[in-house]
Amino acid sequence: MAEANIDPDWQSGGFGLYIHWPFCQAKCPYCDFNSHVSRKIDQKQWLNAYLAELDRVGSETYGRVLNSVFFGGGTPSLMDPDVVAEILAKVRTLWPAANDLEVTLEANPGSVEAGRFAAYRQGGVSRVSMGVQALNDRDLQRLGRIHTVDEAKAAFEIARTTFDRVSFDLIYARQDQILDAWKTELREALSMAIDHLSLYQLTIETGTAFGDRYAKGKLRGLPEDDLAADMYQVTGNICAEAGLEGYEVSNYAKPGSESRHNLIYWRYGDYIGIGPGAHGRLTLNGQRFATECWRNPTKWMEAVESQNAENIRRPIPLVDQADEMMMMGLRLSEGVDLRRWEKLSGRSLHPDRLTHLQEIGMIRQSGDRLFATRDGRMVLNTLLAEILME
């Protein structure tokens, strides 16, 4: 087995593995992820498919040091712990692991059991990310969640006593939510001995149940843009007071507790995506590719058998790599290395435009690094268009 040709650019971000489990107990009305509700799941069949896919991608990336593994979904905490353990055992045979290898599993509070979590830890999971989403029962029902606040808190306690690192998600700018209520809820979350929070503004996506209701004028009580912006600003301030840095647009952590897997995305490293609908960025023989697997679970399983689980493997031109790297990197408080961007793009950013954006408080620059300010991150798409304009 020949060692893959290692291109130096991806090493700036690291190397990770994403494994998509596509099944949930119920479909949330705001969710546009590739998730499905199924009454019967042959977990042994799914394990065999994942193992086959790991062999395939492992042969292409032999010798690389793996920094992270992330089980996402769907609801990966519906996976049998033995399935997770066997997947991780296979992973260890395919890649040398970094000393600080991070293995994250997403969990919903309704599927958390102490014995199950202990088995995940024994199998190699080191971090759990929980989809709490709200800390009041009315809003949990509106969001289509099948757990209660009490169940979420109990699940968090189980996770906190089982794993060294635990994160959970909350959604803000919900229907009829006022600023003071969000402040109270966020402070309650921070009081739960948490070291990482993912805090997302509710977005209405086309093709979701919420999207359909919104198009018909039936999704009422959503906050105006100014209130949503105030919630974003307050979120950063309250988290900072509690010692959690806003290291990314929607993610806050105590120093050292950042999501190492997600940092690979934002630092524009390489990552393999396996499972239905999983995306990847993979550098092979000096060329970076965008990969995507078949979305439909049945189609994906059939494609695995024919060793064709990816329906897309597209070369990414260097200029597009540069733009992707800028788009991801400006989400981070650590910013973007302009020398790396210039090497990929073959050009320099317009200095007068950078000066203007700095004068109006959207960016700042220190040496060869470019940063979006908090105000800039609030309008990141517009800011990117200005920065990248030729």
C-alpha positions as CSV (number, residue, x, y, z in Angstrom):
1,M,0.0,0.0,0.0
2,A,1.6,3.3,-1.1
3,E,1.6,6.3,1.1
4,A,-0.6,9.1,-0.1
5,N,1.1,12.2,-1.5
6,I,0.8,14.8,1.3
7,D,0.1,18.2,0.0
8,P,1.2,20.8,2.6
9,D,-1.8,23.1,2.4
10,W,-4.3,20.7,4.2
11,Q,-1.8,20.2,7.0
12,S,-2.6,23.8,8.1
13,G,-6.0,22.6,9.1
14,G,-5.4,18.9,10.1
15,F,-7.1,15.7,9.1
16,G,-10.5,14.4,10.3
17,L,-13.1,11.7,9.8
18,Y,-16.9,12.4,9.7
19,I,-19.3,9.5,10.0
20,H,-22.9,10.2,9.2
21,W,-25.7,8.2,11.0
22,P,-28.9,9.2,9.1
23,F,-31.6,8.0,11.5
24,C,-33.6,9.9,14.1
25,Q,-36.6,9.1,16.3
26,A,-38.5,12.1,14.8
27,K,-37.8,14.8,12.2
28,C,-37.5,18.2,13.7
29,P,-39.4,20.9,11.7
30,Y,-36.4,23.2,11.4
31,C,-33.9,20.5,10.4
32,D,-32.5,20.4,6.9
33,F,-29.9,17.7,7.6
34,N,-30.0,14.4,5.9
35,S,-32.0,12.6,8.6
36,H,-34.7,9.9,8.3
37,V,-37.1,8.2,10.6
38,S,-37.1,4.4,10.3
39,R,-38.8,1.8,12.5
40,K,-36.3,-1.0,11.7
41,I,-32.6,-0.6,11.4
42,D,-30.3,-3.5,10.8
43,Q,-27.3,-2.2,12.8
44,K,-25.1,-5.1,11.8
45,Q,-25.7,-4.3,8.1
46,W,-24.8,-0.7,8.7
47,L,-21.7,-1.6,10.6
48,N,-20.5,-3.7,7.7
49,A,-21.1,-0.8,5.3
50,Y,-19.2,1.6,7.4
51,L,-16.3,-0.8,7.8
52,A,-16.1,-1.3,4.0
53,E,-16.1,2.5,3.5
54,L,-13.4,2.9,6.0
55,D,-11.2,0.4,4.2
56,R,-11.8,2.2,0.9
57,V,-10.9,5.7,2.2
58,G,-8.1,4.3,4.4
59,S,-6.3,2.9,1.4
60,E,-6.3,6.4,-0.2
61,T,-4.9,8.2,2.9
62,Y,-2.5,5.7,4.3
63,G,0.0,7.2,6.7
64,R,-1.8,10.4,7.6
65,V,-2.2,11.3,11.3
66,L,-5.8,11.4,12.3
67,N,-6.8,14.4,14.5
68,S,-10.5,13.7,15.1
69,V,-13.5,11.5,14.5
70,F,-17.0,12.8,14.6
71,F,-20.2,10.8,14.6
72,G,-23.0,13.1,13.3
73,G,-26.5,12.8,12.1
74,G,-29.3,12.1,12.5
75,T,-29.0,10.9,16.0
76,P,-25.8,8.8,16.5
77,S,-26.7,8.1,20.1
78,L,-29.2,5.6,18.5
79,M,-26.2,3.5,17.3
80,D,-25.5,0.4,19.3
81,P,-22.4,1.1,21.4
82,D,-20.8,-2.1,20.0
83,V,-21.2,-0.7,16.5
84,V,-19.4,2.5,17.5
85,A,-16.7,0.5,19.2
86,E,-16.1,-1.7,16.2
87,I,-15.9,1.4,13.9
88,L,-13.3,3.0,16.2
89,A,-11.3,-0.2,16.4
90,K,-11.2,-0.3,12.6
91,V,-10.2,3.4,12.5
92,R,-7.2,2.7,14.7
93,T,-5.9,0.1,12.3
94,L,-6.1,2.4,9.3
95,W,-4.5,5.7,10.6
96,P,-2.0,6.6,13.2
97,A,-3.9,8.7,15.8
98,A,-2.8,12.1,17.1
99,N,-1.9,12.1,20.8
100,D,-4.9,14.3,21.5
101,L,-7.3,12.4,19.2
102,E,-10.9,13.7,19.7
103,V,-13.8,11.4,19.2
104,T,-17.2,13.1,19.3
105,L,-20.6,11.6,19.3
106,E,-23.8,13.7,18.9
107,A,-26.6,12.7,21.2
108,N,-30.2,13.7,21.8
109,P,-31.3,13.8,25.4
110,G,-34.2,11.4,24.8
111,S,-31.8,8.7,23.8
112,V,-29.3,9.0,26.7
113,E,-28.8,6.2,29.2
114,A,-26.0,6.0,31.7
115,G,-25.1,2.5,30.8
116,R,-25.1,3.3,27.1
117,F,-22.9,6.3,27.6
118,A,-20.4,4.3,29.7
119,A,-20.3,1.8,26.8
120,Y,-19.6,4.6,24.3
121,R,-16.7,5.8,26.4
122,Q,-15.3,2.3,26.8
123,G,-15.5,2.0,23.0
124,G,-13.4,5.1,22.5
125,V,-15.7,8.1,22.5
126,S,-14.1,11.0,24.3
127,R,-16.6,13.9,23.8
128,V,-20.3,14.2,23.5
129,S,-22.3,17.0,21.8
130,M,-25.9,17.1,23.0
131,G,-28.9,18.6,21.0
132,V,-30.7,20.3,23.9
133,Q,-31.9,23.3,21.8
134,A,-34.0,25.0,24.5
135,L,-34.4,25.2,28.2
136,N,-38.2,25.6,28.4
137,D,-40.7,23.0,27.5
138,R,-43.0,25.2,25.4
139,D,-40.2,26.0,23.0
140,L,-39.0,22.4,22.9
141,Q,-42.5,21.4,21.8
142,R,-42.5,24.2,19.1
143,L,-39.1,23.0,17.9
144,G,-40.5,19.4,17.6
145,R,-38.1,18.0,20.2
146,I,-39.2,14.8,21.9
147,H,-37.5,15.5,25.2
148,T,-38.4,17.8,28.2
149,V,-36.1,20.2,30.0
150,D,-35.9,17.9,32.9
151,E,-34.8,15.0,30.6
152,A,-32.2,17.3,29.0
153,K,-30.7,18.3,32.4
154,A,-30.7,14.6,33.5
155,A,-29.0,13.6,30.3
156,F,-26.4,16.4,30.6
157,E,-25.5,15.2,34.1
158,I,-25.0,11.6,32.9
159,A,-22.8,12.9,30.1
160,R,-20.8,15.2,32.4
161,T,-20.1,12.5,34.8
162,T,-19.1,10.0,32.0
163,F,-17.0,12.2,29.7
164,D,-14.3,14.7,30.3
165,R,-15.7,17.0,27.5
166,V,-19.3,17.7,26.9
167,S,-21.0,20.4,24.7
168,F,-24.6,21.2,24.0
169,D,-26.5,23.2,21.5
170,L,-29.1,25.9,22.0
171,I,-31.2,27.7,19.4
172,Y,-32.1,31.4,20.0
173,A,-34.2,33.9,18.1
174,R,-37.1,31.5,18.5
175,Q,-40.8,32.3,18.1
176,D,-42.0,35.0,20.6
177,Q,-38.6,34.9,22.4
178,I,-37.6,38.2,24.0
179,L,-34.1,39.4,24.9
180,D,-34.4,39.1,28.7
181,A,-35.7,35.5,28.4
182,W,-32.7,34.6,26.2
183,K,-30.3,36.2,28.7
184,T,-31.9,34.1,31.5
185,E,-31.8,30.9,29.5
186,L,-28.2,31.4,28.5
187,R,-27.0,32.1,32.0
188,E,-28.8,29.0,33.2
189,A,-27.0,27.0,30.5
190,L,-23.7,28.4,31.6
191,S,-24.4,27.5,35.2
192,M,-24.5,23.8,34.3
193,A,-20.7,23.5,34.5
194,I,-20.4,23.6,30.8
195,D,-17.1,24.3,28.9
196,H,-18.5,24.4,25.3
197,L,-21.7,25.7,23.9
198,S,-23.0,25.9,20.3
199,L,-25.5,28.7,20.1
200,Y,-27.4,29.0,16.8
201,Q,-29.9,31.5,15.6
202,L,-33.0,29.8,14.3
203,T,-32.9,29.9,10.5
204,I,-35.8,29.0,8.3
205,E,-34.6,26.6,5.6
206,T,-36.4,25.8,2.3
207,G,-37.7,22.3,2.2
208,T,-38.3,22.0,6.0
209,A,-41.6,21.9,7.8
210,F,-40.8,25.4,9.2
211,G,-39.9,26.6,5.7
212,D,-43.3,25.4,4.4
213,R,-45.1,27.1,7.2
214,Y,-43.2,30.3,6.8
215,A,-43.9,30.4,3.0
216,K,-47.7,30.2,3.9
217,G,-47.4,32.9,6.5
218,K,-48.1,30.5,9.3
219,L,-44.9,30.7,11.2
220,R,-45.5,33.7,13.4
221,G,-43.6,35.4,16.2
222,L,-40.1,35.3,14.7
223,P,-38.0,38.2,15.9
224,E,-37.1,41.2,13.8
225,D,-33.6,41.4,12.5
226,D,-32.6,44.1,15.1
227,L,-33.7,41.9,18.0
228,A,-31.9,38.9,16.5
229,A,-28.8,41.0,16.2
230,D,-29.1,42.1,19.8
231,M,-29.4,38.5,20.9
232,Y,-26.2,37.7,19.0
233,Q,-24.3,40.5,20.7
234,V,-25.7,39.6,24.1
235,T,-24.7,36.0,23.6
236,G,-21.0,36.9,23.0
237,N,-21.0,39.2,26.0
238,I,-22.6,36.8,28.5
239,C,-20.4,33.9,27.4
240,A,-17.3,36.0,27.7
241,E,-18.2,37.0,31.2
242,A,-18.4,33.2,32.0
243,G,-15.0,32.6,30.5
244,L,-16.2,31.0,27.2
245,E,-14.6,32.7,24.2
246,G,-16.6,33.1,21.0
247,Y,-13.9,31.3,19.0
248,E,-16.3,30.9,16.0
249,V,-19.5,32.6,14.9
250,S,-21.8,30.2,16.8
251,N,-19.4,28.4,19.1
252,Y,-18.1,29.4,22.6
253,A,-15.6,27.5,24.7
254,K,-13.2,27.7,27.6
255,P,-9.6,27.7,26.4
256,G,-8.6,24.2,25.3
257,S,-12.2,23.0,25.0
258,E,-12.8,24.1,21.4
259,S,-14.2,21.4,19.0
260,R,-11.0,20.1,17.4
261,H,-13.1,18.4,14.7
262,N,-14.9,21.5,13.6
263,L,-11.7,23.5,13.7
264,I,-10.5,21.2,10.9
265,Y,-13.4,22.5,8.8
266,W,-12.9,26.1,9.7
267,R,-9.1,25.9,9.2
268,Y,-9.7,24.3,5.9
269,G,-8.0,21.0,6.6
270,D,-8.8,17.7,4.9
271,Y,-11.7,15.5,6.2
272,I,-13.3,12.3,5.0
273,G,-17.1,12.1,4.9
274,I,-18.7,8.6,5.0
275,G,-22.3,7.7,5.3
276,P,-25.4,8.9,3.4
277,G,-25.0,12.5,2.2
278,A,-21.7,13.0,3.9
279,H,-19.4,15.7,2.4
280,G,-15.6,15.7,2.4
281,R,-12.6,17.7,1.4
282,L,-9.7,15.4,0.4
283,T,-6.3,16.1,-1.1
284,L,-4.9,13.3,-3.2
285,N,-1.7,13.5,-5.2
286,G,-1.6,17.3,-4.8
287,Q,-5.2,17.9,-5.9
288,R,-8.0,18.8,-3.4
289,F,-11.4,17.2,-4.2
290,A,-14.9,18.0,-2.9
291,T,-16.6,14.7,-2.2
292,E,-20.2,13.8,-1.4
293,C,-21.9,10.5,-0.8
294,W,-25.3,9.4,-2.0
295,R,-28.0,11.0,0.2
296,N,-30.6,8.3,0.2
297,P,-29.7,5.6,2.9
298,T,-30.9,2.7,0.7
299,K,-29.0,4.0,-2.3
300,W,-25.9,4.6,-0.3
301,M,-26.0,1.0,1.1
302,E,-26.3,-0.3,-2.5
303,A,-23.5,1.9,-3.7
304,V,-21.2,0.7,-0.9
305,E,-21.6,-2.8,-2.1
306,S,-20.4,-1.7,-5.6
307,Q,-17.6,0.4,-4.0
308,N,-19.2,3.6,-5.4
309,A,-20.6,5.3,-2.3
310,E,-19.5,8.7,-3.5
311,N,-21.7,10.2,-6.2
312,I,-19.4,13.3,-6.4
313,R,-15.7,13.6,-6.4
314,R,-15.0,17.0,-8.0
315,P,-11.5,18.7,-8.3
316,I,-11.5,22.1,-6.6
317,P,-9.6,24.8,-8.6
318,L,-7.0,26.6,-6.5
319,V,-8.9,29.9,-6.7
320,D,-12.0,28.2,-5.3
321,Q,-9.9,26.6,-2.6
322,A,-8.7,30.1,-1.6
323,D,-12.3,31.4,-1.4
324,E,-13.5,28.5,0.6
325,M,-10.5,28.9,3.0
326,M,-11.4,32.6,3.4
327,M,-15.1,31.9,3.9
328,M,-14.4,29.3,6.6
329,G,-11.5,31.1,8.3
330,L,-13.2,34.4,8.8
331,R,-15.8,32.5,11.0
332,L,-13.0,32.0,13.5
333,S,-11.7,34.5,16.0
334,E,-8.1,33.5,15.0
335,G,-8.8,34.7,11.5
336,V,-7.1,33.8,8.2
337,D,-3.4,33.5,7.2
338,L,-3.2,35.9,4.2
339,R,0.0,34.2,3.0
340,R,-1.8,30.9,2.7
341,W,-4.7,32.6,0.9
342,E,-2.4,34.4,-1.6
343,K,-0.5,31.1,-2.3
344,L,-3.8,29.4,-3.2
345,S,-5.4,32.3,-5.1
346,G,-2.3,33.6,-6.9
347,R,-3.2,37.2,-6.1
348,S,-3.4,39.8,-3.3
349,L,-6.4,41.4,-1.7
350,H,-7.1,45.0,-2.6
351,P,-5.5,47.1,0.0
352,D,-7.9,50.1,-0.3
353,R,-10.9,47.9,0.2
354,L,-9.3,46.3,3.3
355,T,-8.5,49.8,4.7
356,H,-12.2,50.8,4.1
357,L,-13.5,47.7,5.8
358,Q,-11.2,48.2,8.7
359,E,-12.2,51.9,9.1
360,I,-15.9,50.9,9.3
361,G,-15.2,48.2,11.9
362,M,-15.8,45.1,9.9
363,I,-12.3,43.7,9.9
364,R,-8.9,44.1,11.5
365,Q,-5.5,43.1,10.4
366,S,-2.4,42.1,12.3
367,G,0.7,41.3,10.3
368,D,-0.3,38.5,7.9
369,R,-3.5,37.7,9.6
370,L,-7.0,39.0,8.7
371,F,-9.8,38.9,11.2
372,A,-13.5,39.6,11.0
373,T,-14.8,41.7,14.0
374,R,-17.9,40.6,15.8
375,D,-19.9,43.2,13.7
376,G,-18.3,41.7,10.6
377,R,-19.2,38.2,11.5
378,M,-22.8,39.3,11.8
379,V,-22.8,40.1,8.0
380,L,-20.2,37.6,7.0
381,N,-21.6,36.8,3.5
382,T,-21.7,40.5,2.6
383,L,-18.2,41.0,4.1
384,L,-16.8,38.0,2.1
385,A,-18.2,39.4,-1.2
386,E,-16.5,42.8,-0.4
387,I,-13.1,41.2,0.5
388,L,-13.0,38.8,-2.4
389,M,-14.1,41.2,-5.1
390,E,-11.5,41.6,-7.8
